[in-house]
Amino acid sequence: MAFKRTFTDPIPAKQAHRYAELGVDALHGVARFAGPDTIVVEGRTLRARHILIASGARPVPLGIPGEDLVSTSDAFLELQALPRRIVLIGGGYVAAEFSHLAARAGAEVTILQRAERLLPHFDPDLVGWLTERSPEQLDPLFRPAYGAAVGEGQHLRVVLDQVSSLTDTSALAMHARLGAG
Ligand SMILES: Cc1cc2nc3c(=O)[nH]c(=O)nc-3n(C[C@H](O)[C@H](O)[C@H](O)COP(=O)(O)OP(=O)(O)OC[C@H]3O[C@@H](n4cnc5c(N)ncnc54)[C@H](O)[C@@H]3O)c2cc1C
């Protein structure tokens, strides 16, 4: 993590410097509309005929009990140490990347994918070849009947159905992102 920060930490300042050189003003703070052509940020009022909203996206709610206990990809990237077991909810490209990375680094990883295969929007042949070569600590479950995430001390239990569950786990939601955030 410390090593990662040596190259990620300087990036915001470098970008701000580049914007300034290009003549782009960067203001820091939560922006809100005060009228159809007016934005207020950090006590400054800005007016413009056209305003572009580019406020990103947030994860789609899972709609399961205990979902507030489930982390997101942002938290994965900030982990100080790799958990022994990880459950990834969702089987898109972020889950594919993180699961392989974590499994290669020694974690036991379970992917809960509601579709019938990983990476449903990618070429099926390529996905098949990738899956064949996945590390053995990586276990994808397709169309699981997962129902809840339950906190147990420092651990999290992901309940799949009436009888089975995954314990001693960090659960991370790697599902689609939605709307402005
Ligand atoms: C784990 C992960 C891996 C990814 N990997 C890739 C990849 O390999 N290749 C790729 O092309 N894409 C990748 N993506 C997707 C990519 O990150 C997004 O498509 C991209 O960041 C979207 O850019 P954006 O500028 O629209 O939004 P964001 O990058 O989310 O930026 C929006 C910004 O707006 C700010 N903001 C929100 N509300 C306000 C407000 N009211 N006032 C002021 N500021 C506000 C937010 O703080 C944020 O800084 C990945 C995404 C994730 C989550």
The ligand as an ORCA input file, in Angstrom:
! r2SCAN-3c Opt
* xyz 0 1
  C     -12.543     -0.310     -9.730
  C     -12.715      0.398    -11.059
  C     -11.838      0.127    -12.093
  C     -11.979      0.765    -13.321
  N     -11.097      0.473    -14.314
  C     -11.203      1.135    -15.484
  C     -10.272      0.900    -16.536
  O      -9.348      0.096    -16.402
  N     -10.415      1.582    -17.696
  C     -11.424      2.507    -17.860
  O     -11.496      3.132    -18.925
  N     -12.322      2.740    -16.880
  C     -12.241      2.087    -15.708
  N     -13.160      2.322    -14.733
  C     -14.257      3.263    -14.990
  C     -13.761      4.688    -14.780
  O     -13.176      4.834    -13.504
  C     -14.943      5.626    -14.890
  O     -15.590      5.388    -16.126
  C     -14.470      7.062    -14.831
  O     -13.816      7.333    -13.615
  C     -15.668      7.997    -14.963
  O     -15.148      9.307    -14.941
  P     -16.013     10.516    -14.527
  O     -15.156     11.736    -14.652
  O     -17.307     10.460    -15.271
  O     -16.403     10.273    -12.992
  P     -15.465     10.139    -11.713
  O     -14.103      9.661    -12.044
  O     -16.277      9.364    -10.713
  O     -15.318     11.646    -11.212
  C     -16.429     12.376    -10.707
  C     -15.901     13.409     -9.727
  O     -16.945     14.326     -9.391
  C     -16.856     14.635     -8.018
  N     -18.161     15.123     -7.563
  C     -19.325     14.423     -7.393
  N     -20.306     15.252     -6.964
  C     -19.767     16.472     -6.862
  C     -20.266     17.760     -6.467
  N     -21.551     17.963     -6.095
  N     -19.422     18.808     -6.477
  C     -18.128     18.662     -6.874
  N     -17.601     17.491     -7.250
  C     -18.407     16.412     -7.252
  C     -16.440     13.308     -7.385
  O     -15.855     13.553     -6.113
  C     -15.419     12.795     -8.410
  O     -14.124     13.286     -8.124
  C     -13.037      1.702    -13.498
  C     -13.915      1.956    -12.448
  C     -13.777      1.324    -11.248
  C     -14.758      1.630    -10.128
*
